[in-house]
Amino acid sequence: MIQTAPQVMLKPTSVFCASFELSATKWKLAFSDADRRRLVTIDAGDWISFDREVAKARLRFGLEEQTKLFTCYEAGRDGFWIHRELLKRGIENVIVDPSSIEVSRRARRAKTDSLDAISLVEKLAKHLRGEKVWQVIQVPTLADEDARRPHRERERLTKERTAHITRVKALLALFGVRLNDVRHFEKVQERLPPALRAEVIRELDRLKLVNEQLVGLAAARKEAVREHQVPNALKIEQLETLKAIGPTTATVLVSELFGWRSFKNGKQVGACAGLAPTPYSSGDLEREQGISKAGNKRVRVLCVEIAWVWLRHQPESALAKWFEQRFAKGSGRSRRVGIVALARKLLVALWRFVEHGLVPEGAILKS
């Protein structure tokens, strides 16, 4: 007979939980005392109504005033401001990764905001008992969250710049005009009809504005790091001392990963970036499914780019030699698989360099 560890059951009056199901205009609230449930709807951001509904639920459940309230909601468009408001009110809150919540595998299942809110509050009670029901998101401080804005804006502006250039070239192609550099538009503008020429000029004006904003962001970032006006500026400067690591790379890695997140080991670092392997083993069937991709996509993509640059600028490092021995002589697919493995190893090495000052073996520092 299989024996299981005894479970500690909480008394109905010893837990008071609430979950948020958020939308743009309405919030669905589900309250529970581990025995009964109460479901209400309030306007989004109406904290007066929230306090009133909490008091009503406490009264209906017969809970004492000192019974602590625990809340949760799924990460999404609203970010962390709700979490911070709840903390101000003395309420302990957790933000849940929606993709980590298990769902029914039946062909059809009912899904409504009410059902989702009830499911969340039930899982919150299990979470408080120590059961593994979801992944909780680590919340950055307000300063750390704000420090991510410049490089994310830069990312969007870079995509916008590419879109403007592509659009100009596509318009020129309508009349058989090929132009490698759109800055030389004056040389070919007389070959275009007036309306099209005016459209291209307006597109180039928007491109000019984007370029000016990118230059301004780069200058502001450099000044902020030099004057230590951003969190973890010392870590950014430390990363920049490594050859192959530029200012943008250092800023993104520290702001997104190394600055405010805490890791116990290299496995956690790789998993946070979605670079952890995902083996599939069932019976006699065993295969590797590739990386999980269940992490920070921005960091994951950057790490792969860094890995290629690392091979070029740090050829004598132990990581570069490992790649050359294992994958360099293989096929194109083999090299692509190898570069992802190198990206994971490199990310862990950079974390150790930032946290413990361990320079990657054989790596060269900038003079």
BELWOVEN-V185977 format. One record per pair of residues at least 4 apart in sequence whose C-alpha atoms are under 7 Angstrom apart, sorted by the first residue. I is the first residue (numbers start at 1). J is the second residue. Records with the same first field share a line. If there is no record, write none. Layout:
# BELWOVEN-V185977
I: J / J
This chain:
# BELWOVEN-V185977
10: 14
12: 33 / 34 / 35
13: 33 / 63
15: 33 / 34
16: 32 / 33 / 67 / 68 / 69 / 70
17: 31 / 32 / 33 / 69 / 70 / 71 / 121 / 125
18: 29 / 30 / 31 / 32 / 70 / 71 / 72 / 121
19: 29 / 30 / 31 / 71 / 72 / 73 / 117 / 120 / 121
20: 27 / 28 / 29 / 30 / 72 / 73 / 117
21: 27 / 28 / 29 / 73 / 113 / 116 / 117
22: 26 / 27 / 28
23: 27
24: 44
25: 43 / 44
26: 41 / 42 / 43 / 44
27: 41 / 42 / 43 / 44
28: 40 / 41 / 42 / 113 / 114 / 117
29: 39 / 40 / 41 / 117
30: 37 / 38 / 39 / 40 / 117 / 118 / 121
31: 37 / 38 / 39 / 57 / 121
32: 36 / 37 / 38 / 121
33: 37 / 61
34: 125
38: 57
42: 46 / 49
46: 50
47: 51
48: 52
49: 53
50: 54
51: 55
52: 56
53: 57
54: 58
55: 59
56: 60
57: 61
58: 62 / 63
59: 63
63: 67
69: 91 / 92
70: 91 / 92 / 93
71: 92 / 93 / 94
72: 93 / 94 / 95
73: 94 / 95 / 96
74: 95 / 96 / 97 / 98
75: 79 / 95 / 96 / 97 / 98
80: 84
81: 85
82: 86
83: 87 / 93
84: 88
85: 89
86: 90 / 91 / 93
87: 91 / 92
94: 136
95: 136 / 137
96: 134 / 135 / 136 / 137
97: 135 / 136 / 137
100: 134 / 135
101: 133 / 134
111: 115 / 116
112: 116
113: 117
114: 118
115: 119
116: 120
117: 121
118: 122
119: 123
120: 124
121: 125
122: 126
123: 127 / 133
124: 128
125: 129
126: 130 / 131
127: 131 / 132 / 133
140: 144 / 145 / 260
141: 145
142: 146
143: 147 / 231
144: 148 / 231 / 255 / 260
147: 230 / 255
148: 152 / 255 / 256
149: 153
150: 154 / 217
151: 155 / 252
152: 156
153: 157
154: 158 / 214
155: 159
156: 160
157: 161 / 210 / 214
158: 162
159: 163
160: 164
161: 165 / 207 / 210
162: 166
163: 167
164: 168 / 203 / 207
165: 169 / 182
166: 170
167: 171
168: 172 / 200 / 203
169: 173 / 179
170: 174
172: 176 / 177 / 178
173: 177 / 178
185: 189
189: 197
192: 196 / 197
193: 197
194: 198
195: 199
196: 200
197: 201
198: 202
199: 203
200: 204
201: 205
202: 206
203: 207
204: 208
205: 209
206: 210
207: 211
208: 212
209: 213
210: 214
211: 215
212: 216
213: 217
214: 218
215: 219
216: 220
217: 221
218: 222
219: 223
220: 224
221: 225
222: 226
223: 227
224: 228 / 229 / 230
225: 229 / 230 / 233
228: 233
232: 236 / 259
233: 237
234: 238
235: 239 / 254 / 354
236: 240 / 250 / 251 / 254
237: 241
238: 354
239: 245 / 250 / 354
240: 245 / 246 / 247 / 250
241: 365 / 366
242: 364 / 365 / 366
243: 313 / 364 / 365 / 366
244: 309 / 310 / 313
245: 249 / 250
246: 250
247: 251
248: 252
249: 253
250: 254
251: 255
252: 256
253: 257 / 258 / 299
254: 258 / 259
255: 259
257: 261
258: 351
263: 268 / 269
264: 268
265: 269
266: 270 / 348
267: 271
268: 272
269: 273 / 348
270: 274 / 275 / 276 / 344 / 348
271: 275 / 276 / 295
272: 295 / 296
273: 295 / 296 / 297 / 299 / 300
274: 291 / 292 / 293 / 294 / 295 / 296 / 300
275: 291 / 292 / 293 / 300 / 344
276: 291 / 292
277: 290 / 291 / 292
278: 288 / 289 / 290 / 291 / 292
279: 287 / 288 / 289
280: 286 / 287 / 288 / 289
281: 285 / 286 / 287
282: 286
296: 300
297: 301
298: 302
299: 303
300: 304
301: 305
302: 306
303: 307 / 343 / 347
304: 308 / 339 / 340 / 343
305: 309
306: 310
307: 311 / 339 / 342 / 343
308: 312
309: 313
310: 314
311: 315 / 320
314: 320 / 363 / 364
315: 320 / 321
316: 320 / 321 / 362 / 363
317: 321 / 361 / 362 / 363
318: 322 / 361 / 362
319: 323
320: 324
321: 325
322: 326
323: 327 / 328 / 338 / 342
324: 328
327: 334 / 335 / 338
328: 335
330: 334 / 335
331: 335
332: 336
333: 337
334: 338
335: 339
336: 340
337: 341
338: 342
339: 343
340: 344
341: 345
342: 346
343: 347
344: 348
345: 349
346: 350
347: 351
348: 352
349: 353 / 360
350: 354
351: 355
352: 356 / 357 / 358
353: 357 / 358 / 359 / 360
359: 363
